Amino acid sequence: MPKYYEGKPVSTKPCEGLKEDLKECLLESDCVRLDKKTPKECLQRGTRVEQHCRALQSSFFECKRSLLDTRSRFRGRKVY
């Protein structure tokens, strides 16, 4: 279960849970902790970032992209 559910009220904003999980994953990565880089730099350069964080980044991108998809009016918004 994603970490953002533990002890927090459920947010009504779309993609908020993925954003929180991605943020936590990046802040715990070796790139941020040991190399003292920003999370943005770690994602852009791709050094010492775990596969789990990359998967969260991809899921977050897909979630944000689905907000702009006009077909979602008919299918409903995706819940991640």
mmCIF file of the N, C-alpha and C atoms, coordinates in Angstrom:
data_MODEL
# 
_entry.id   MODEL 
# 
loop_
_atom_site.group_PDB 
_atom_site.id 
_atom_site.type_symbol 
_atom_site.label_atom_id 
_atom_site.label_alt_id 
_atom_site.label_comp_id 
_atom_site.label_asym_id 
_atom_site.label_entity_id 
_atom_site.label_seq_id 
_atom_site.pdbx_PDB_ins_code 
_atom_site.Cartn_x 
_atom_site.Cartn_y 
_atom_site.Cartn_z 
_atom_site.occupancy 
_atom_site.B_iso_or_equiv 
_atom_site.pdbx_formal_charge 
_atom_site.auth_seq_id 
_atom_site.auth_comp_id 
_atom_site.auth_asym_id 
_atom_site.auth_atom_id 
_atom_site.pdbx_PDB_model_num 
ATOM 1   N N  . MET A 1 1  ? 0.842   -1.177 0.000   1.00 0.00 ? 1  MET A N  1 
ATOM 2   C CA . MET A 1 1  ? 0.000   0.000  0.000   1.00 0.00 ? 1  MET A CA 1 
ATOM 3   C C  . MET A 1 1  ? 0.888   1.241  0.000   1.00 0.00 ? 1  MET A C  1 
ATOM 4   N N  . PRO A 1 2  ? 0.537   2.268  -0.775  1.00 0.00 ? 2  PRO A N  1 
ATOM 5   C CA . PRO A 1 2  ? 1.343   3.476  -0.821  1.00 0.00 ? 2  PRO A CA 1 
ATOM 6   C C  . PRO A 1 2  ? 1.458   4.137  0.541   1.00 0.00 ? 2  PRO A C  1 
ATOM 7   N N  . LYS A 1 3  ? 2.554   4.806  0.753   1.00 0.00 ? 3  LYS A N  1 
ATOM 8   C CA . LYS A 1 3  ? 2.824   5.413  2.046   1.00 0.00 ? 3  LYS A CA 1 
ATOM 9   C C  . LYS A 1 3  ? 1.895   6.580  2.363   1.00 0.00 ? 3  LYS A C  1 
ATOM 10  N N  . TYR A 1 4  ? 1.381   7.236  1.343   1.00 0.00 ? 4  TYR A N  1 
ATOM 11  C CA . TYR A 1 4  ? 0.601   8.437  1.600   1.00 0.00 ? 4  TYR A CA 1 
ATOM 12  C C  . TYR A 1 4  ? -0.725  8.150  2.288   1.00 0.00 ? 4  TYR A C  1 
ATOM 13  N N  . TYR A 1 5  ? -1.158  6.901  2.343   1.00 0.00 ? 5  TYR A N  1 
ATOM 14  C CA . TYR A 1 5  ? -2.406  6.567  3.011   1.00 0.00 ? 5  TYR A CA 1 
ATOM 15  C C  . TYR A 1 5  ? -2.262  6.469  4.526   1.00 0.00 ? 5  TYR A C  1 
ATOM 16  N N  . GLU A 1 6  ? -1.062  6.281  5.015   1.00 0.00 ? 6  GLU A N  1 
ATOM 17  C CA . GLU A 1 6  ? -0.849  6.028  6.431   1.00 0.00 ? 6  GLU A CA 1 
ATOM 18  C C  . GLU A 1 6  ? -1.010  7.302  7.260   1.00 0.00 ? 6  GLU A C  1 
ATOM 19  N N  . GLY A 1 7  ? -2.107  7.396  7.972   1.00 0.00 ? 7  GLY A N  1 
ATOM 20  C CA . GLY A 1 7  ? -2.303  8.484  8.919   1.00 0.00 ? 7  GLY A CA 1 
ATOM 21  C C  . GLY A 1 7  ? -2.625  9.832  8.307   1.00 0.00 ? 7  GLY A C  1 
ATOM 22  N N  . LYS A 1 8  ? -2.989  9.878  7.039   1.00 0.00 ? 8  LYS A N  1 
ATOM 23  C CA . LYS A 1 8  ? -3.309  11.149 6.406   1.00 0.00 ? 8  LYS A CA 1 
ATOM 24  C C  . LYS A 1 8  ? -4.723  11.088 5.841   1.00 0.00 ? 8  LYS A C  1 
ATOM 25  N N  . PRO A 1 9  ? -5.404  12.211 5.838   1.00 0.00 ? 9  PRO A N  1 
ATOM 26  C CA . PRO A 1 9  ? -6.723  12.213 5.197   1.00 0.00 ? 9  PRO A CA 1 
ATOM 27  C C  . PRO A 1 9  ? -6.554  12.069 3.683   1.00 0.00 ? 9  PRO A C  1 
ATOM 28  N N  . VAL A 1 10 ? -7.530  11.455 3.049   1.00 0.00 ? 10 VAL A N  1 
ATOM 29  C CA . VAL A 1 10 ? -7.468  11.230 1.611   1.00 0.00 ? 10 VAL A CA 1 
ATOM 30  C C  . VAL A 1 10 ? -7.686  12.558 0.897   1.00 0.00 ? 10 VAL A C  1 
ATOM 31  N N  . SER A 1 11 ? -6.792  12.887 -0.006  1.00 0.00 ? 11 SER A N  1 
ATOM 32  C CA . SER A 1 11 ? -6.870  14.134 -0.751  1.00 0.00 ? 11 SER A CA 1 
ATOM 33  C C  . SER A 1 11 ? -7.804  13.967 -1.938  1.00 0.00 ? 11 SER A C  1 
ATOM 34  N N  . THR A 1 12 ? -8.482  15.036 -2.292  1.00 0.00 ? 12 THR A N  1 
ATOM 35  C CA . THR A 1 12 ? -9.377  14.995 -3.435  1.00 0.00 ? 12 THR A CA 1 
ATOM 36  C C  . THR A 1 12 ? -8.673  15.427 -4.715  1.00 0.00 ? 12 THR A C  1 
ATOM 37  N N  . LYS A 1 13 ? -7.439  15.907 -4.603  1.00 0.00 ? 13 LYS A N  1 
ATOM 38  C CA . LYS A 1 13 ? -6.697  16.339 -5.782  1.00 0.00 ? 13 LYS A CA 1 
ATOM 39  C C  . LYS A 1 13 ? -6.216  15.123 -6.567  1.00 0.00 ? 13 LYS A C  1 
ATOM 40  N N  . PRO A 1 14 ? -6.344  15.162 -7.880  1.00 0.00 ? 14 PRO A N  1 
ATOM 41  C CA . PRO A 1 14 ? -5.885  14.030 -8.684  1.00 0.00 ? 14 PRO A CA 1 
ATOM 42  C C  . PRO A 1 14 ? -4.362  13.917 -8.668  1.00 0.00 ? 14 PRO A C  1 
ATOM 43  N N  . CYS A 1 15 ? -3.872  12.712 -8.654  1.00 0.00 ? 15 CYS A N  1 
ATOM 44  C CA . CYS A 1 15 ? -2.438  12.382 -8.714  1.00 0.00 ? 15 CYS A CA 1 
ATOM 45  C C  . CYS A 1 15 ? -1.670  12.787 -7.458  1.00 0.00 ? 15 CYS A C  1 
ATOM 46  N N  . GLU A 1 16 ? -2.344  13.219 -6.428  1.00 0.00 ? 16 GLU A N  1 
ATOM 47  C CA . GLU A 1 16 ? -1.669  13.678 -5.212  1.00 0.00 ? 16 GLU A CA 1 
ATOM 48  C C  . GLU A 1 16 ? -0.915  12.543 -4.521  1.00 0.00 ? 16 GLU A C  1 
ATOM 49  N N  . GLY A 1 17 ? -1.490  11.369 -4.499  1.00 0.00 ? 17 GLY A N  1 
ATOM 50  C CA . GLY A 1 17 ? -0.841  10.238 -3.850  1.00 0.00 ? 17 GLY A CA 1 
ATOM 51  C C  . GLY A 1 17 ? 0.451   9.842  -4.537  1.00 0.00 ? 17 GLY A C  1 
ATOM 52  N N  . LEU A 1 18 ? 0.439   9.810  -5.857  1.00 0.00 ? 18 LEU A N  1 
ATOM 53  C CA . LEU A 1 18 ? 1.655   9.490  -6.602  1.00 0.00 ? 18 LEU A CA 1 
ATOM 54  C C  . LEU A 1 18 ? 2.725   10.546 -6.405  1.00 0.00 ? 18 LEU A C  1 
ATOM 55  N N  . LYS A 1 19 ? 2.302   11.784 -6.332  1.00 0.00 ? 19 LYS A N  1 
ATOM 56  C CA . LYS A 1 19 ? 3.247   12.885 -6.117  1.00 0.00 ? 19 LYS A CA 1 
ATOM 57  C C  . LYS A 1 19 ? 3.940   12.732 -4.769  1.00 0.00 ? 19 LYS A C  1 
ATOM 58  N N  . GLU A 1 20 ? 3.175   12.415 -3.739  1.00 0.00 ? 20 GLU A N  1 
ATOM 59  C CA . GLU A 1 20 ? 3.746   12.221 -2.401  1.00 0.00 ? 20 GLU A CA 1 
ATOM 60  C C  . GLU A 1 20 ? 4.710   11.038 -2.371  1.00 0.00 ? 20 GLU A C  1 
ATOM 61  N N  . ASP A 1 21 ? 4.312   9.933  -2.992  1.00 0.00 ? 21 ASP A N  1 
ATOM 62  C CA . ASP A 1 21 ? 5.182   8.753  -3.021  1.00 0.00 ? 21 ASP A CA 1 
ATOM 63  C C  . ASP A 1 21 ? 6.467   9.017  -3.783  1.00 0.00 ? 21 ASP A C  1 
ATOM 64  N N  . LEU A 1 22 ? 6.375   9.718  -4.899  1.00 0.00 ? 22 LEU A N  1 
ATOM 65  C CA . LEU A 1 22 ? 7.561   10.047 -5.684  1.00 0.00 ? 22 LEU A CA 1 
ATOM 66  C C  . LEU A 1 22 ? 8.487   10.959 -4.896  1.00 0.00 ? 22 LEU A C  1 
ATOM 67  N N  . LYS A 1 23 ? 7.916   11.921 -4.198  1.00 0.00 ? 23 LYS A N  1 
ATOM 68  C CA . LYS A 1 23 ? 8.719   12.834 -3.401  1.00 0.00 ? 23 LYS A CA 1 
ATOM 69  C C  . LYS A 1 23 ? 9.468   12.087 -2.300  1.00 0.00 ? 23 LYS A C  1 
ATOM 70  N N  . GLU A 1 24 ? 8.763   11.204 -1.596  1.00 0.00 ? 24 GLU A N  1 
ATOM 71  C CA . GLU A 1 24 ? 9.402   10.424 -0.529  1.00 0.00 ? 24 GLU A CA 1 
ATOM 72  C C  . GLU A 1 24 ? 10.499  9.520  -1.080  1.00 0.00 ? 24 GLU A C  1 
ATOM 73  N N  . CYS A 1 25 ? 10.227  8.885  -2.208  1.00 0.00 ? 25 CYS A N  1 
ATOM 74  C CA . CYS A 1 25 ? 11.201  7.983  -2.813  1.00 0.00 ? 25 CYS A CA 1 
ATOM 75  C C  . CYS A 1 25 ? 12.470  8.744  -3.206  1.00 0.00 ? 25 CYS A C  1 
ATOM 76  N N  . LEU A 1 26 ? 12.297  9.916  -3.790  1.00 0.00 ? 26 LEU A N  1 
ATOM 77  C CA . LEU A 1 26 ? 13.461  10.692 -4.212  1.00 0.00 ? 26 LEU A CA 1 
ATOM 78  C C  . LEU A 1 26 ? 14.250  11.224 -3.024  1.00 0.00 ? 26 LEU A C  1 
ATOM 79  N N  . LEU A 1 27 ? 13.562  11.652 -1.994  1.00 0.00 ? 27 LEU A N  1 
ATOM 80  C CA . LEU A 1 27 ? 14.266  12.184 -0.818  1.00 0.00 ? 27 LEU A CA 1 
ATOM 81  C C  . LEU A 1 27 ? 15.039  11.096 -0.076  1.00 0.00 ? 27 LEU A C  1 
ATOM 82  N N  . GLU A 1 28 ? 14.619  9.840  -0.208  1.00 0.00 ? 28 GLU A N  1 
ATOM 83  C CA . GLU A 1 28 ? 15.319  8.729  0.433   1.00 0.00 ? 28 GLU A CA 1 
ATOM 84  C C  . GLU A 1 28 ? 16.384  8.107  -0.465  1.00 0.00 ? 28 GLU A C  1 
ATOM 85  N N  . SER A 1 29 ? 16.499  8.569  -1.704  1.00 0.00 ? 29 SER A N  1 
ATOM 86  C CA . SER A 1 29 ? 17.459  7.968  -2.639  1.00 0.00 ? 29 SER A CA 1 
ATOM 87  C C  . SER A 1 29 ? 18.889  8.399  -2.314  1.00 0.00 ? 29 SER A C  1 
ATOM 88  N N  . ASP A 1 30 ? 19.846  7.609  -2.784  1.00 0.00 ? 30 ASP A N  1 
ATOM 89  C CA . ASP A 1 30 ? 21.256  7.910  -2.553  1.00 0.00 ? 30 ASP A CA 1 
ATOM 90  C C  . ASP A 1 30 ? 21.686  9.189  -3.256  1.00 0.00 ? 30 ASP A C  1 
ATOM 91  N N  . CYS A 1 31 ? 21.078  9.474  -4.368  1.00 0.00 ? 31 CYS A N  1 
ATOM 92  C CA . CYS A 1 31 ? 21.434  10.669 -5.124  1.00 0.00 ? 31 CYS A CA 1 
ATOM 93  C C  . CYS A 1 31 ? 21.208  11.935 -4.302  1.00 0.00 ? 31 CYS A C  1 
ATOM 94  N N  . VAL A 1 32 ? 20.100  11.996 -3.603  1.00 0.00 ? 32 VAL A N  1 
ATOM 95  C CA . VAL A 1 32 ? 19.782  13.177 -2.795  1.00 0.00 ? 32 VAL A CA 1 
ATOM 96  C C  . VAL A 1 32 ? 20.546  13.157 -1.468  1.00 0.00 ? 32 VAL A C  1 
ATOM 97  N N  . ARG A 1 33 ? 20.550  11.989 -0.818  1.00 0.00 ? 33 ARG A N  1 
ATOM 98  C CA . ARG A 1 33 ? 21.166  11.913 0.504   1.00 0.00 ? 33 ARG A CA 1 
ATOM 99  C C  . ARG A 1 33 ? 22.686  12.007 0.454   1.00 0.00 ? 33 ARG A C  1 
ATOM 100 N N  . LEU A 1 34 ? 23.312  11.258 -0.432  1.00 0.00 ? 34 LEU A N  1 
ATOM 101 C CA . LEU A 1 34 ? 24.773  11.188 -0.439  1.00 0.00 ? 34 LEU A CA 1 
ATOM 102 C C  . LEU A 1 34 ? 25.428  12.203 -1.372  1.00 0.00 ? 34 LEU A C  1 
ATOM 103 N N  . ASP A 1 35 ? 24.848  12.406 -2.550  1.00 0.00 ? 35 ASP A N  1 
ATOM 104 C CA . ASP A 1 35 ? 25.440  13.331 -3.511  1.00 0.00 ? 35 ASP A CA 1 
ATOM 105 C C  . ASP A 1 35 ? 25.005  14.769 -3.306  1.00 0.00 ? 35 ASP A C  1 
ATOM 106 N N  . LYS A 1 36 ? 24.025  14.993 -2.419  1.00 0.00 ? 36 LYS A N  1 
ATOM 107 C CA . LYS A 1 36 ? 23.521  16.330 -2.085  1.00 0.00 ? 36 LYS A CA 1 
ATOM 108 C C  . LYS A 1 36 ? 22.998  17.080 -3.313  1.00 0.00 ? 36 LYS A C  1 
ATOM 109 N N  . LYS A 1 37 ? 22.298  16.352 -4.181  1.00 0.00 ? 37 LYS A N  1 
ATOM 110 C CA . LYS A 1 37 ? 21.673  16.973 -5.339  1.00 0.00 ? 37 LYS A CA 1 
ATOM 111 C C  . LYS A 1 37 ? 20.191  17.155 -5.058  1.00 0.00 ? 37 LYS A C  1 
ATOM 112 N N  . THR A 1 38 ? 19.561  18.014 -5.846  1.00 0.00 ? 38 THR A N  1 
ATOM 113 C CA . THR A 1 38 ? 18.121  18.191 -5.703  1.00 0.00 ? 38 THR A CA 1 
ATOM 114 C C  . THR A 1 38 ? 17.411  17.018 -6.378  1.00 0.00 ? 38 THR A C  1 
ATOM 115 N N  . PRO A 1 39 ? 16.179  16.728 -5.978  1.00 0.00 ? 39 PRO A N  1 
ATOM 116 C CA . PRO A 1 39 ? 15.440  15.653 -6.638  1.00 0.00 ? 39 PRO A CA 1 
ATOM 117 C C  . PRO A 1 39 ? 15.278  15.878 -8.136  1.00 0.00 ? 39 PRO A C  1 
ATOM 118 N N  . LYS A 1 40 ? 15.134  17.125 -8.542  1.00 0.00 ? 40 LYS A N  1 
ATOM 119 C CA . LYS A 1 40 ? 15.003  17.433 -9.964  1.00 0.00 ? 40 LYS A CA 1 
ATOM 120 C C  . LYS A 1 40 ? 16.273  17.055 -10.719 1.00 0.00 ? 40 LYS A C  1 
ATOM 121 N N  . GLU A 1 41 ? 17.424  17.380 -10.159 1.00 0.00 ? 41 GLU A N  1 
ATOM 122 C CA . GLU A 1 41 ? 18.694  17.023 -10.798 1.00 0.00 ? 41 GLU A CA 1 
ATOM 123 C C  . GLU A 1 41 ? 18.858  15.511 -10.880 1.00 0.00 ? 41 GLU A C  1 
ATOM 124 N N  . CYS A 1 42 ? 18.443  14.809 -9.853  1.00 0.00 ? 42 CYS A N  1 
ATOM 125 C CA . CYS A 1 42 ? 18.560  13.354 -9.851  1.00 0.00 ? 42 CYS A CA 1 
ATOM 126 C C  . CYS A 1 42 ? 17.698  12.725 -10.937 1.00 0.00 ? 42 CYS A C  1 
ATOM 127 N N  . LEU A 1 43 ? 16.493  13.241 -11.136 1.00 0.00 ? 43 LEU A N  1 
ATOM 128 C CA . LEU A 1 43 ? 15.617  12.697 -12.173 1.00 0.00 ? 43 LEU A CA 1 
ATOM 129 C C  . LEU A 1 43 ? 16.127  13.020 -13.573 1.00 0.00 ? 43 LEU A C  1 
ATOM 130 N N  . GLN A 1 44 ? 16.699  14.204 -13.737 1.00 0.00 ? 44 GLN A N  1 
ATOM 131 C CA . GLN A 1 44 ? 17.175  14.591 -15.060 1.00 0.00 ? 44 GLN A CA 1 
ATOM 132 C C  . GLN A 1 44 ? 18.427  13.823 -15.455 1.00 0.00 ? 44 GLN A C  1 
ATOM 133 N N  . ARG A 1 45 ? 19.356  13.664 -14.541 1.00 0.00 ? 45 ARG A N  1 
ATOM 134 C CA . ARG A 1 45 ? 20.623  13.003 -14.861 1.00 0.00 ? 45 ARG A CA 1 
ATOM 135 C C  . ARG A 1 45 ? 20.523  11.492 -14.751 1.00 0.00 ? 45 ARG A C  1 
ATOM 136 N N  . GLY A 1 46 ? 19.631  11.006 -13.908 1.00 0.00 ? 46 GLY A N  1 
ATOM 137 C CA . GLY A 1 46 ? 19.380  9.573  -13.820 1.00 0.00 ? 46 GLY A CA 1 
ATOM 138 C C  . GLY A 1 46 ? 20.425  8.772  -13.079 1.00 0.00 ? 46 GLY A C  1 
ATOM 139 N N  . THR A 1 47 ? 21.251  9.420  -12.304 1.00 0.00 ? 47 THR A N  1 
ATOM 140 C CA . THR A 1 47 ? 22.285  8.690  -11.575 1.00 0.00 ? 47 THR A CA 1 
ATOM 141 C C  . THR A 1 47 ? 21.808  8.341  -10.181 1.00 0.00 ? 47 THR A C  1 
ATOM 142 N N  . ARG A 1 48 ? 22.019  7.107  -9.803  1.00 0.00 ? 48 ARG A N  1 
ATOM 143 C CA . ARG A 1 48 ? 21.727  6.621  -8.462  1.00 0.00 ? 48 ARG A CA 1 
ATOM 144 C C  . ARG A 1 48 ? 20.273  6.807  -8.037  1.00 0.00 ? 48 ARG A C  1 
ATOM 145 N N  . VAL A 1 49 ? 19.372  6.632  -8.983  1.00 0.00 ? 49 VAL A N  1 
ATOM 146 C CA . VAL A 1 49 ? 17.938  6.679  -8.687  1.00 0.00 ? 49 VAL A CA 1 
ATOM 147 C C  . VAL A 1 49 ? 17.397  5.265  -8.859  1.00 0.00 ? 49 VAL A C  1 
ATOM 148 N N  . GLU A 1 50 ? 16.673  4.790  -7.876  1.00 0.00 ? 50 GLU A N  1 
ATOM 149 C CA . GLU A 1 50 ? 16.158  3.422  -7.893  1.00 0.00 ? 50 GLU A CA 1 
ATOM 150 C C  . GLU A 1 50 ? 15.096  3.233  -8.975  1.00 0.00 ? 50 GLU A C  1 
ATOM 151 N N  . GLN A 1 51 ? 14.941  1.995  -9.395  1.00 0.00 ? 51 GLN A N  1 
ATOM 152 C CA . GLN A 1 51 ? 13.931  1.652  -10.390 1.00 0.00 ? 51 GLN A CA 1 
ATOM 153 C C  . GLN A 1 51 ? 12.526  1.942  -9.872  1.00 0.00 ? 51 GLN A C  1 
ATOM 154 N N  . HIS A 1 52 ? 12.329  1.775  -8.579  1.00 0.00 ? 52 HIS A N  1 
ATOM 155 C CA . HIS A 1 52 ? 11.023  2.064  -7.977  1.00 0.00 ? 52 HIS A CA 1 
ATOM 156 C C  . HIS A 1 52 ? 10.663  3.539  -8.179  1.00 0.00 ? 52 HIS A C  1 
ATOM 157 N N  . CYS A 1 53 ? 11.637  4.413  -8.010  1.00 0.00 ? 53 CYS A N  1 
ATOM 158 C CA . CYS A 1 53 ? 11.384  5.848  -8.211  1.00 0.00 ? 53 CYS A CA 1 
ATOM 159 C C  . CYS A 1 53 ? 11.082  6.143  -9.674  1.00 0.00 ? 53 CYS A C  1 
ATOM 160 N N  . ARG A 1 54 ? 11.773  5.463  -10.569 1.00 0.00 ? 54 ARG A N  1 
ATOM 161 C CA . ARG A 1 54 ? 11.517  5.647  -12.003 1.00 0.00 ? 54 ARG A CA 1 
ATOM 162 C C  . ARG A 1 54 ? 10.101  5.179  -12.360 1.00 0.00 ? 54 ARG A C  1 
ATOM 163 N N  . ALA A 1 55 ? 9.666   4.091  -11.759 1.00 0.00 ? 55 ALA A N  1 
ATOM 164 C CA . ALA A 1 55 ? 8.311   3.598  -12.005 1.00 0.00 ? 55 ALA A CA 1 
ATOM 165 C C  . ALA A 1 55 ? 7.271   4.590  -11.481 1.00 0.00 ? 55 ALA A C  1 
ATOM 166 N N  . LEU A 1 56 ? 7.537   5.182  -10.318 1.00 0.00 ? 56 LEU A N  1 
ATOM 167 C CA . LEU A 1 56 ? 6.629   6.195  -9.776  1.00 0.00 ? 56 LEU A CA 1 
ATOM 168 C C  . LEU A 1 56 ? 6.600   7.431  -10.662 1.00 0.00 ? 56 LEU A C  1 
ATOM 169 N N  . GLN A 1 57 ? 7.751   7.810  -11.202 1.00 0.00 ? 57 GLN A N  1 
ATOM 170 C CA . GLN A 1 57 ? 7.814   8.959  -12.096 1.00 0.00 ? 57 GLN A CA 1 
ATOM 171 C C  . GLN A 1 57 ? 6.977   8.714  -13.345 1.00 0.00 ? 57 GLN A C  1 
ATOM 172 N N  . SER A 1 58 ? 7.094   7.526  -13.894 1.00 0.00 ? 58 SER A N  1 
ATOM 173 C CA . SER A 1 58 ? 6.324   7.182  -15.079 1.00 0.00 ? 58 SER A CA 1 
ATOM 174 C C  . SER A 1 58 ? 4.827   7.162  -14.775 1.00 0.00 ? 58 SER A C  1 
ATOM 175 N N  . SER A 1 59 ? 4.445   6.605  -13.645 1.00 0.00 ? 59 SER A N  1 
ATOM 176 C CA . SER A 1 59 ? 3.030   6.561  -13.252 1.00 0.00 ? 59 SER A CA 1 
ATOM 177 C C  . SER A 1 59 ? 2.472   7.963  -13.017 1.00 0.00 ? 59 SER A C  1 
ATOM 178 N N  . PHE A 1 60 ? 3.293   8.826  -12.414 1.00 0.00 ? 60 PHE A N  1 
ATOM 179 C CA . PHE A 1 60 ? 2.873   10.203 -12.165 1.00 0.00 ? 60 PHE A CA 1 
ATOM 180 C C  . PHE A 1 60 ? 2.663   10.938 -13.489 1.00 0.00 ? 60 PHE A C  1 
ATOM 181 N N  . PHE A 1 61 ? 3.562   10.713 -14.438 1.00 0.00 ? 61 PHE A N  1 
ATOM 182 C CA . PHE A 1 61 ? 3.422   11.322 -15.754 1.00 0.00 ? 61 PHE A CA 1 
ATOM 183 C C  . PHE A 1 61 ? 2.139   10.855 -16.435 1.00 0.00 ? 61 PHE A C  1 
ATOM 184 N N  . GLU A 1 62 ? 1.877   9.563  -16.377 1.00 0.00 ? 62 GLU A N  1 
ATOM 185 C CA . GLU A 1 62 ? 0.659   9.023  -16.995 1.00 0.00 ? 62 GLU A CA 1 
ATOM 186 C C  . GLU A 1 62 ? -0.598  9.586  -16.327 1.00 0.00 ? 62 GLU A C  1 
ATOM 187 N N  . CYS A 1 63 ? -0.547  9.753  -15.036 1.00 0.00 ? 63 CYS A N  1 
ATOM 188 C CA . CYS A 1 63 ? -1.693  10.312 -14.313 1.00 0.00 ? 63 CYS A CA 1 
ATOM 189 C C  . CYS A 1 63 ? -1.938  11.755 -14.741 1.00 0.00 ? 63 CYS A C  1 
ATOM 190 N N  . LYS A 1 64 ? -0.880  12.547 -14.810 1.00 0.00 ? 64 LYS A N  1 
ATOM 191 C CA . LYS A 1 64 ? -1.029  13.939 -15.226 1.00 0.00 ? 64 LYS A CA 1 
ATOM 192 C C  . LYS A 1 64 ? -1.502  14.039 -16.676 1.00 0.00 ? 64 LYS A C  1 
ATOM 193 N N  . ARG A 1 65 ? -1.004  13.150 -17.520 1.00 0.00 ? 65 ARG A N  1 
ATOM 194 C CA . ARG A 1 65 ? -1.407  13.162 -18.915 1.00 0.00 ? 65 ARG A CA 1 
ATOM 195 C C  . ARG A 1 65 ? -2.879  12.788 -19.055 1.00 0.00 ? 65 ARG A C  1 
ATOM 196 N N  . SER A 1 66 ? -3.353  11.891 -18.210 1.00 0.00 ? 66 SER A N  1 
ATOM 197 C CA . SER A 1 66 ? -4.753  11.481 -18.289 1.00 0.00 ? 66 SER A CA 1 
ATOM 198 C C  . SER A 1 66 ? -5.699  12.626 -17.922 1.00 0.00 ? 66 SER A C  1 
ATOM 199 N N  . LEU A 1 67 ? -5.204  13.614 -17.187 1.00 0.00 ? 67 LEU A N  1 
ATOM 200 C CA . LEU A 1 67 ? -6.040  14.765 -16.850 1.00 0.00 ? 67 LEU A CA 1 
ATOM 201 C C  . LEU A 1 67 ? -6.333  15.618 -18.076 1.00 0.00 ? 67 LEU A C  1 
ATOM 202 N N  . LEU A 1 68 ? -5.414  15.588 -19.051 1.00 0.00 ? 68 LEU A N  1 
ATOM 203 C CA . LEU A 1 68 ? -5.600  16.376 -20.260 1.00 0.00 ? 68 LEU A CA 1 
ATOM 204 C C  . LEU A 1 68 ? -6.309  15.611 -21.370 1.00 0.00 ? 68 LEU A C  1 
ATOM 205 N N  . ASP A 1 69 ? -6.518  14.339 -21.164 1.00 0.00 ? 69 ASP A N  1 
ATOM 206 C CA . ASP A 1 69 ? -7.134  13.480 -22.176 1.00 0.00 ? 69 ASP A CA 1 
ATOM 207 C C  . ASP A 1 69 ? -8.623  13.772 -22.266 1.00 0.00 ? 69 ASP A C  1 
ATOM 208 N N  . THR A 1 70 ? -9.063  14.150 -23.453 1.00 0.00 ? 70 THR A N  1 
ATOM 209 C CA . THR A 1 70 ? -10.479 14.491 -23.620 1.00 0.00 ? 70 THR A CA 1 
ATOM 210 C C  . THR A 1 70 ? -11.377 13.263 -23.549 1.00 0.00 ? 70 THR A C  1 
ATOM 211 N N  . ARG A 1 71 ? -10.823 12.081 -23.784 1.00 0.00 ? 71 ARG A N  1 
ATOM 212 C CA . ARG A 1 71 ? -11.630 10.865 -23.686 1.00 0.00 ? 71 ARG A CA 1 
ATOM 213 C C  . ARG A 1 71 ? -12.045 10.574 -22.244 1.00 0.00 ? 71 ARG A C  1 
ATOM 214 N N  . SER A 1 72 ? -11.346 11.178 -21.287 1.00 0.00 ? 72 SER A N  1 
ATOM 215 C CA . SER A 1 72 ? -11.676 10.912 -19.885 1.00 0.00 ? 72 SER A CA 1 
ATOM 216 C C  . SER A 1 72 ? -13.047 11.474 -19.508 1.00 0.00 ? 72 SER A C  1 
ATOM 217 N N  . ARG A 1 73 ? -13.570 12.358 -20.314 1.00 0.00 ? 73 ARG A N  1 
ATOM 218 C CA . ARG A 1 73 ? -14.927 12.850 -20.050 1.00 0.00 ? 73 ARG A CA 1 
ATOM 219 C C  . ARG A 1 73 ? -15.931 11.715 -20.127 1.00 0.00 ? 73 ARG A C  1 
ATOM 220 N N  . PHE A 1 74 ? -15.679 10.773 -21.024 1.00 0.00 ? 74 PHE A N  1 
ATOM 221 C CA . PHE A 1 74 ? -16.585 9.647  -21.203 1.00 0.00 ? 74 PHE A CA 1 
ATOM 222 C C  . PHE A 1 74 ? -16.245 8.488  -20.286 1.00 0.00 ? 74 PHE A C  1 
ATOM 223 N N  . ARG A 1 75 ? -14.968 8.253  -20.079 1.00 0.00 ? 75 ARG A N  1 
ATOM 224 C CA . ARG A 1 75 ? -14.524 7.089  -19.309 1.00 0.00 ? 75 ARG A CA 1 
ATOM 225 C C  . ARG A 1 75 ? -14.424 7.362  -17.817 1.00 0.00 ? 75 ARG A C  1 
ATOM 226 N N  . GLY A 1 76 ? -14.302 8.609  -17.459 1.00 0.00 ? 76 GLY A N  1 
ATOM 227 C CA . GLY A 1 76 ? -14.091 8.947  -16.065 1.00 0.00 ? 76 GLY A CA 1 
ATOM 228 C C  . GLY A 1 76 ? -12.605 9.073  -15.766 1.00 0.00 ? 76 GLY A C  1 
ATOM 229 N N  . ARG A 1 77 ? -12.284 9.800  -14.727 1.00 0.00 ? 77 ARG A N  1 
ATOM 230 C CA . ARG A 1 77 ? -10.896 10.040 -14.384 1.00 0.00 ? 77 ARG A CA 1 
ATOM 231 C C  . ARG A 1 77 ? -10.260 8.781  -13.810 1.00 0.00 ? 77 ARG A C  1 
ATOM 232 N N  . LYS A 1 78 ? -9.007  8.518  -14.179 1.00 0.00 ? 78 LYS A N  1 
ATOM 233 C CA . LYS A 1 78 ? -8.289  7.376  -13.642 1.00 0.00 ? 78 LYS A CA 1 
ATOM 234 C C  . LYS A 1 78 ? -7.904  7.664  -12.202 1.00 0.00 ? 78 LYS A C  1 
ATOM 235 N N  . VAL A 1 79 ? -8.054  6.671  -11.363 1.00 0.00 ? 79 VAL A N  1 
ATOM 236 C CA . VAL A 1 79 ? -7.694  6.808  -9.955  1.00 0.00 ? 79 VAL A CA 1 
ATOM 237 C C  . VAL A 1 79 ? -6.482  5.944  -9.706  1.00 0.00 ? 79 VAL A C  1 
ATOM 238 N N  . TYR A 1 80 ? -5.402  6.544  -9.220  1.00 0.00 ? 80 TYR A N  1 
ATOM 239 C CA . TYR A 1 80 ? -4.167  5.812  -8.964  1.00 0.00 ? 80 TYR A CA 1 
ATOM 240 C C  . TYR A 1 80 ? -3.947  5.675  -7.482  1.00 0.00 ? 80 TYR A C  1 
# 
